[in-house]
Amino acid sequence: MSDPNPIIPAELTEEHQHPVRERNDAALLSVRGLTVRFPTDDGLVNAVENMSFDLHADETLGIVGESGSGKSVTSMAILGLLPKYAQITGSIRFRGEELVGQPERVMQKVRGAKIAMIFQDALAALNPVFKVGDQISEAIATHKDMSRKQLRERAVELLELVGIPNPAARVDQYPHEFSGGMRQRAMIAMSIANEPDVLIADEPTTALDVTIQAQVLEVLERIRERTSSSIMLITHDLGVVAGVAERVMVMYAGRQVEMGDIETIFYRSNHPYTMGLLSSLPRLDRRAGNERLHRIKGQPPSLIFLPPGCAFNPRCPYAKHNVCDTVVPDLRELGFDHRTACIRAEEIEAAKETAG
């Protein structure tokens, strides 16, 4: 019998599936109707449109999409790091407290202590003229009253926790003396210094080779188990979240297009964009030869001049004239913990079942 879903990557075979943990129903972070726009000389940039999701305790949520899909803008909005000219509407609640519109003095108490971020470029994020240990100590001292000895001991402990060898010596070194993978680990150590409830990892494996990528993801998983932090893992690569996240949210052109648990997204996705991302992943079970990886035709749209109807319509192999180019699809329930923004989702699902 043929494979019922030819786009499933080999990495997520049954024996490699990430175990699904029981979830605490109380959401740590609750985003509702978040919309972010940036005024420019050419018009409004619609960076994020009507975004709604929950992040629960002891959960890893993967946020996936191409560059410009709104992933990082969402995370910056949560942390209150967007420029003053950004137009933000909607609600972002952390433990029931509203974050949108809070003054900087309030957000300073939230950032680092309750919600922390791992930036994608550790070399740019770390100050080259200060020792790594001093930078970690500063992150701790901002929120806690500790002696210099205690700060140093805590910095060494954190470097050891993220897997940096000989941390007692490395704590006195500068960022340029660390390898790329070690700098990323140091960034993780700084982010978890105050044991935040939510850890936002923005493309933490970008520019790292696959071996180091796997090590960094392993560190994140270990951190989560040790500290019980919830993680938002932002990436453009669905393969990265395959063995880490419980739930996945797929974004395109500033909108959510599909959301569900990891098994649903990888095995039963029915949004054409998600299906395209999955089919572009390399697979170990493909025969060697001249077979090329699938690519989604075209380019993402301008966020100033979005096409009418569904934003993915010009690139979609399932697009239907006078339907997909006129109606902006809402994210709607298709099953337990599965939502899709495609008006042809049921037709696509039926066609996949017939083909299988």
N, C-alpha and C positions, 0 to 999 in steps of 0.2 A: 504494500500500500504506500502511496506517495506521501511525502511530508505534508500534513494538513495546513501548515503555515510556513511557506518557504522563506519567510523573512526573519525567522527566529534565529538569533545568533547562537553559535555552538557553545559560547561561554555560559549560557543559561540552561544547559541540560539539567535534568532532574537532580542529578547528584551534586550539582554545583549551585543550586538555588540558595539564595540567602534566607535563613530561617526568619519567619515572620514572628515578631514579638507581640505579646499582648499589649494593647495600647490603652493608656489612661485617657478616658473620654474628655477630660478637662483640657481644653486647648491652652497651651502656654502663650501662643501668639495667634491672634485672630485678625486677619485682614479682610475688610469688606469694602467692595466698590472702589478700590484704590485707583485713582487716575492721576497721571503725571504728564504735564505738558510743559514744553520749553518755548518761549517766544523767540523767534529769530526774524531777520529781515525778510526771509522768504515766506514766513508764516509760522504757525504753531507746529512744533514737533510733537506728535502723539506718541510719547515714549511708552506709556503704560495706560491701558484702557480697561476700566471696570474689573480690576483684579480682586478675586476673593479666594481665600484658602485659610486653613488652620494648620498649625504645627503643634503636635501633641507632645507630652512629656515622653522622654526616652524613645524618640522617633528620629529617623533620618529621612528627610524629604529631598528628593532630587529635582532640581529645576533645570530643564534642558531646552536648548534652542540655539539657532544660529546667532552669530554676532549681530547685535542690533535688535534682538527680539524683546528686550526690556528686562532681562534677568538681573543685571547689575543695578539698573535704576531702581528696581524693586527693593533690593537689599540696601541701597543707599538711602532710600526713603524711610525704611524701617529704622535705620540708625540716625536719621536726621542729618545726613551729610550732603544733601542736595543744596545747590546754590540758592540764594534768597529769591532769585527771579523765577525759580521753578514754581509752576502752578500745581498745587497738590490738593486733591479732594478725596473724600472717602475716610475710612477709619482704619487705624492700626492700633490694636489693643494688646498690651503685654500684661498678663495676669489680671486682666480686667481694666487696666489703666490705659487711657487714651494717650498715644504718643504724638499724633498729628497736631501741630500747632503749639507744642510745648516749647518753652524758652530754652535757650542753649544751656543754662545752668542746670536745668532738670535733665536734659539729654546727656550731659557730661557724667551724671551719676549713673545713667543707664548703660552708656557705652563702656565696654570693657568689664564692668562689674556684673551686669545682668545679660547683656547681649554683646557679643564680641565678634570680630570679623578677621578672617585670614585672607589677606589680599593676595592676588595672583602673582604679583611681581615682588618677591621677597627682597631682591637686591635694591629695588627702588624704595620699598617700605622701611627697610632697616637703615639707620643713619650710619654712614661709613666711617665717621670720626669718633664714634663711641663704641666701647666694648659691648659685645652681645649681652653679657651678664648685666651690665649697667642698664641697658635698654629694657631688659626683662624686669629688673628691680624697679625701674621708674614706673612701669605699668602697674606694678603691685602697690608702690608707695602712693600712687594717685588716689587709691581707694582704701588703703589700710595703713595703720600706724605701726610700723615695725622698725627695729633697729637695723643698722647697716649689716651687722652679722647675720641677722635673721633673713634679711633680703637676699644676701649672697647665698645662704644655705637653701633658700627657697628657689633661687634661680638655678642652682646646681641640681636640685631635685627635679625641677621641671625639664631641664635638658636631658636628664637621665630618663625621665618618663617618656619623652618623645624619641628615645633611641639614639641619642648622640653619644658616641664612645668617649670615654675619659672626660666626663662633664666638668670635673673639678678644674681641669686645665683649660678646657674649651671656653669656660665662662669668662676668661680673661682675654679671649681673642676677639679680633675685629671681623666684621662680616666678610671682608675680602679673603680672609683665611679659611672660610667655610666653603665647601662645595655647594653647587646649586641645591642638591637634595638636603644638605644640612642646613642651609639658610632657610629653606621652606619649613623644616622641622623647628628651627629656632622661632620662626614666625608663629607656628602652632603653639609653641611653649609660651610665647608672649600673650597669645590670645586666650589661653586657658589659665593664665596666671591667677585670676581671681575667681576661677571656677564658675563661669557664667552659666546661666540656664540655657541660653541659646547660642550656638556657635554657627556663624555664617561663613562658609568656605567658598570664596569666589574664584573659580577656576584654579584650585590649589595645585593641580598637576600640569598646568600649562608650561611648555618649554622644558619639561623633564622627560628623560627617556623612559621607556615602558617599565623597566625594572624599578627605577626610582619612583615612578607613578604608583606602582603596586605597593611599595614600602610606605609612601605617604598615606595612601588610603588605609593601609593596615594600621598606621599610627592613629588616624582619625577614629577608626573602629575601636581601638584600644582605649583611646581617650574617652569615648562615649561610654564604654563599659566601666571605666574607673571613676568618672565624674558624674555620670547620668545626665550629661548635657544633651539637649536635642540639637540636631544638625540640619542646616539647610545647605545642601551641596549644589552649587551652581556650576554647570558645565555645558559645553556644546556637544559632548560625546555621550550618547546613551550607554555605550559600553562601560564607561567609568562608573555609572551608578548601578550596573547589573548586580554586583555582589555586595553592595553597601546599603542601598536605600530600601525602605519598605514601600514607600509611595513615590510616584513620579508625576510631576506636572510639566507638560510640554507647552512652550510658548512660541508664538509666531507673530511678528509685526506688532508687538506690544500687547497681545491678547493671549489668554489661555485657550488652547485648542483641544487639549485632552488631559485627563487626570485620572489616576487610578492606582491600585496597588501594583507592585512590581510584576507579578505574574500576569495580570490583566494587560498591562501596557506591552509586555514583551510577547505574549501569546495571543491576545485577543483585541489588540488595538484595531480601531476601525476609522481613525482619522487619516486621510491620505498623507498628511505631512509626517505624522509619527511613523507610518508605514514606510515612507521614503527614507527617513532617518535610520530605521532599523535595517532596511535592505542595503544601505550604504556601508554597514559594518562589515569588516573582513570576517570570514568564517573559515574555521579550520577544516570543515567537512566539504569545502568546495574543491573540485578537482584542479590540479595544477594545469596551466595552459594559458591560452590567450583570453580567458574570460575576464572581463573588466568589472570593477566594482560599479554598482549602481550609483548614479548621481541624480539629484533632483534638478530638473531642467530650470533654466532661468535664474534670476536673482531675487533676493528679498525686495519688497517694494520700499519706496521712499516713505518715511514716517510723516512727511509733510503732505505728500500727495498720494494717499492710499487709494487703491482701486475701488470701484463701487462693489458692493456686495461683500463676499468673503475675500479677505486679503490674500488667501492662498489660491484663489480661483485661476489667475493667469498661469500658474505652474502645476495645476492639479490635473492628473490624468482622468479623474472621475467627474470633472466639472461639467455641469449641465447648463446650456445656454438659456437665458431668461429666468434662471432660478439662482444659480450660484453667483451670477454677476449682478444680482439685484438685491438679494437678501443677506444681511449680516447675521450669521448664525449665532445663537446664544449657546452658552455651555449648559447642556442639559443632561439629566440623569438617564443612563442607559442600563443600569444594573447596580448592584451593590458596590459602592465605592468606585464607580466608573462614570465619568462625565465626558462628553464629547461635543465640540462645537462644529458639527457637520450635519447638514440637513439630509445628506444621503447615507448617513451612518448605517441605518438598518439595511439599505440596499447593498451596501458594501459587505456587511456581515453575512447577508444571505448568499451573496455571490461567492464569498470565501468558503462557506459551508458546502455549497454545491460543487465547487472546484475540488474540495477535500474529499 
